[in-house]
Amino acid sequence: MSERIIRASEIGQYDYCAKAWWLGSVEGVQPSNVRELQAGTVAHEQHGRQVNRAARVQQIAIGLLVLGVILLALFLITNGV
């Protein structure tokens, strides 16, 4: 007996509609809204890229802030303020 891996997305699909999960995962019936599903996949990929880009910008901003504080501290120390 071969063991089948159940993905998290399948658990979500089963939770949403057990019948749809059964038809797709067990019976192999293809969904009728393939175009919409593909559009959703593209939208999620774009959103993921935007989230990653925002995280990188945030890391750069924090790094620049830390650098600014260090430079300000050095300026104050070297000028005896």
C-alpha angles and dihedrals in degrees: 000000000000118000116229122211113232112210126215090247089058091053089051091048091048090049091050096044122353091191092056090048091050093048094048103035103033106023096034095229111161118227118252094223098065093140092055092046091052090049089051091051091051091048092051091049091051091048091050091053090050092050091050091048091050091050091052091049090050092051091050091049092051090048091051091048091052090047090050092052091049092049091048091050091049091048092051093046095048094046094047095238 
